[in-house]
């Protein structure tokens, strides 16, 4: 059963099942030519909100070895995909003008797409010089995302595209991540199974 917290902005209700801290493990298995990079890892993901119509996202992973060696981190924002209006803050620190749009359940329902779900925008930043913009959709407890843009610093490793799939299955957050990187086409990269711990 999905519980919707009180005080949640109406636009976040479709994403409310993600809220909280999730922890578990996963498998990295990425084929590079004839070789394959394989690791088991632990992961902790946090989804929170600050009263604005987006979720804050943080992920930390570590190798499941004797030293629990840190692996990667990423941070970002998840929000329903829609045009911004004068009632939204920004750009930069400019305040909103007028009432916040989509402040009621009825108005959020008007954002449903032709498939009965909602369009989704996810911005992720990695400390290794890669930023990703994902577009996709959420329908119930399933999320499908694909990169619309990948930006890299001059020193970042080759990384061209990605897809991600998230789902709530038997109270666990399951996810899969495919990437096109290091000269390879889009292929299986990693997956995980996490339980809510907070």
Rosetta blueprint (number, residue, H / E / L):
1 X L
2 X L
3 X L
4 X L
5 X L
6 X L
7 X L
8 X L
9 X L
10 X H
11 X H
12 X H
13 X H
14 X H
15 X H
16 X H
17 X H
18 X H
19 X L
20 X E
21 X E
22 X E
23 X E
24 X E
25 X E
26 X E
27 X E
28 X E
29 X E
30 X E
31 X E
32 X E
33 X L
34 X L
35 X E
36 X E
37 X E
38 X E
39 X E
40 X E
41 X E
42 X E
43 X E
44 X E
45 X E
46 X E
47 X E
48 X E
49 X L
50 X L
51 X L
52 X L
53 X L
54 X L
55 X E
56 X E
57 X E
58 X E
59 X E
60 X E
61 X E
62 X E
63 X E
64 X L
65 X L
66 X L
67 X L
68 X L
69 X L
70 X E
71 X E
72 X E
73 X E
74 X E
75 X E
76 X E
77 X E
78 X E
79 X E
80 X E
81 X L
82 X L
83 X L
84 X L
85 X L
86 X L
87 X L
88 X L
89 X L
90 X L
91 X L
92 X L
93 X L
94 X L
95 X L
96 X L
97 X L
98 X L
99 X L
100 X L
101 X L
102 X L
103 X L
104 X L
105 X H
106 X H
107 X H
108 X H
109 X H
110 X L
111 X L
112 X E
113 X L
114 X L
115 X L
116 X L
117 X L
118 X E
119 X E
120 X E
121 X E
122 X E
123 X E
124 X E
125 X E
126 X E
127 X L
128 X L
129 X L
130 X E
131 X E
132 X E
133 X E
134 X E
135 X E
136 X E
137 X E
138 X E
139 X E
140 X L
141 X L
142 X E
143 X E
144 X E
145 X E
146 X E
147 X E
148 X E
149 X E
150 X E
151 X E
152 X E
153 X L
154 X L
155 X L
156 X L
157 X L
158 X L
159 X E
160 X E
161 X E
162 X E
163 X E
164 X E
165 X E
166 X E
167 X E
168 X E
169 X E
170 X L
171 X L
172 X E
173 X E
174 X E
175 X E
176 X E
177 X E
178 X E
179 X E
180 X E
181 X E
182 X L
183 X L
184 X L
185 X L
186 X L
187 X E
188 X E
189 X E
190 X E
191 X E
192 X E
193 X E
194 X E
195 X E
196 X E
197 X L
198 X L
